Amino acid sequence: MDRSYTYIADLAGSIPEVPEDSILSRTIFESEQIKVMLFGFAAGEELSEHTASMPAILHFLEGEADLTLGDDRMEAGPGTWVHMPAHLSHSIQAKTAVVMMLMLIKSG
């Protein structure tokens, strides 16, 4: 049997329930090209403004959040998808409990 793939039937369910006042993260896949992590935010939790040294993709799976990308502020909800170039300042504030997938694109 070919095991060169990764299959996850319930992506949002791959992260445990997030305790109050917490943010959890779990790496679900990593290769030379990409690192994929799931984040679970309790309502009201925030990742303050920061940058990543490589391009990244955010995909919101559950919940509602305020998202800042550079100088732009917007709302994120289930299905929101964002590509960010390296070094773009960004922050995330969870308005409700949030599950988000982060894909860090490594240089090839």
N, C-alpha and C positions, 0 to 999 in steps of 0.2 A: 504494500500500500504506500502511495506517495504521501509523505508528511512534509512537503515543502510549502504548505499553506497554513494559515491560522484562521480558525473559524470560531466566532463567538456569537452564539444565538441571541443573547440578551446583553447588549453592550452596557446599557444604563444599569442593569442589574449586576454588573461585574464589580461594582464598588459597594462596600457595605453601607448601612445606614450611617449617616454622618452625625456624630454627637453635636449637641448644641454648642455654639461658640467655637466651631472647628472647621478646618478645611482638610480634607484627605486627598491624597494623590496616590495613584498606583500605575506603574509602568505595565502596559499590557502587551507591548511588542517593541523590539528594538533590532535594527539591522545596521549595516554600514550606511544606508541611505536615509533612514527615518527612525525616529523614536516617537512612540505613541503612548500617551498617558491619559488616564481618566482623572478628573478632579470632581470631588463632591464638596459643595459649599453649604454650610448651614445658613439659614436666612440671616441676613445682616452682615455676613462675613465679607471681607474685601481682600483682594490682592492689590496692594498699592502700586502706584505707577512704577514701571520698570521696563527694561528692554530685553530682547533676546539677541544673541550673537548670530543667529541663523534665521532664515525665513520660517514662518510658522503658520499653521492653520488652526483656527478655533471652530469647533462644531458644538453648538449647544443642543443637548438632548432633552433636558427637562428643566423646568423652572424659568424664572424671570430675573434678569440682571440689568444693571446699568453698565455700559461699556464705554470706555474712552480709548480712542485710537488717535494718537497725536493730539491735535486740538479739537477733534470732533467727538461729540457725545451722542450716544444713541442707546436704544433699548435692544436687548437680546432675549430671545425666547426659544422654545423648541423649534428646531430647524434652522436657526440662524447659523450662517457659515461665513467665516472671515479668513482671508489670506492676508498675512502681514509680512512685509519685507523685513529683513534683518535690521535691528536697531530702531524700530519704530516704538516710541513710548506708548504704553497702554496700561489700563487698569480695569478691574472687574469688581463690581459691588453687587452681591446677591441680594435681591429684594425678597425672594422666596428661596427655598432649598433648590439648589442648582446641581445638575450633572453636566459636565462639559468634557469633550475630548480635545486634547491638544496634540497636534502632530508637528514635531520639530524636524525640519528638512535639512539633513546634513549635506555639506558640500560633497560633490561626487567626483 
